[in-house]
Each structure stands twice: as structure tokens, then as C-alpha cells.
Amino acid sequence: MPHVTVERPPASEYAPYQAGYVASVPEGDIFEILSRQGTRFPEFLRSVGEGRGEHRYAPGKWTIKEMIGHVNDTERVFAYRALRFARGDETPLASFEQDAYVAPGNFNARTLDSLADEFAHLRAATLDLYYHLDADALGRRGSASGFVVSVRAMAYVIAGHVAHHERVLREKYL
């Protein structure tokens, strides 16, 4: 799909706690990176095997299914923030308390396949949003969790968040 070129955002366009996410995104077209993740991450999840879905690497840590549920919830929240900011909505947005979302998400009652499918659908929707933003919209900023963030930075944060959790899965769970 045709789209505007999006350069890596400077640190002034995202929250300090998001720096690791942005840094973990490889060089290249952010839209291609997001698109590749939309295919490769669900494939990776399916390769884990349903029998490992409820594995925790330590007591009190999320299961693999809970982590993927968190990734899906976060994709929704971050894309919603990008939408609000792109549309010029200047209403400050509240923090997203990730732990409070996991237990009521009941992710262990689902299959890994369904969570992988959900991610693929969510990522397709995220890309559809971003593909239709012009340079002005990508440069707009809004406030979330007490920090000012640009729409273009949110694309990197979204990609980096998934990269972070894939790395955690590979290093600590598998």
C-alpha cells in the first residue's frame, strides 16, 4: 500500500519508558516491519505448541497465553492512542494498567491459535489505520500516561512492544 515515509522518531516524541521499544525496532520501513510482524509473530506463536500455552517461567509470571493476551490488548490500546492523536484529539489519556487487564482477560481459557489469529487481525487493523495517515497526522502529538507522544512514534512503540515480548518468550519461556 502507498504510504508516507516515516523516519525514526527522536526521544522527544515518546515517553522515556518507551525508549527500549523504539530502540529494538530495526532500521527500515516501519510499515514493512509492522507488516512482517503481522505474519511472523502469529507463525511463531503457533510453533510454540498448544501444550505450552499455560507455561510460566517463574511463579507469579504470566503464562504464554496471558502474555499474548497482553500483547493483543496493548496493540489495541496503542493503536487507539495513535488514532486519537492523529485526529487531533488533545484530551490527555489515562495510563494503561497492564496487570489489571490480564486476569479478567481469561486468556488461559483460549487457544494459542485463537490468540495468534487475534493478533494478526489487530495488526491488520493497525496497519490499515497507519496506511491512511498523511504526514500531518503522523506528526501530531497527544498525551498518554502523562507523556507527550507522536503518532509516528506510536508506530515504533507498537512494533517494539511486540519485538520485546517475542524476545522474552524466546529467552525465558522456550
PyMOL commands that set and color helices and strands:
alter all, ss='L'
color gray80, all
select helices_A, chain A and resi 11-13+16-23+30-48+50-52+64-86+98-105+107-109+112-131+135-139+151-173
alter helices_A, ss='H'
color red, helices_A
select strands_A, chain A and resi 141-144+147-150
alter strands_A, ss='S'
color yellow, strands_A
deselect
rebuild
show_as cartoon
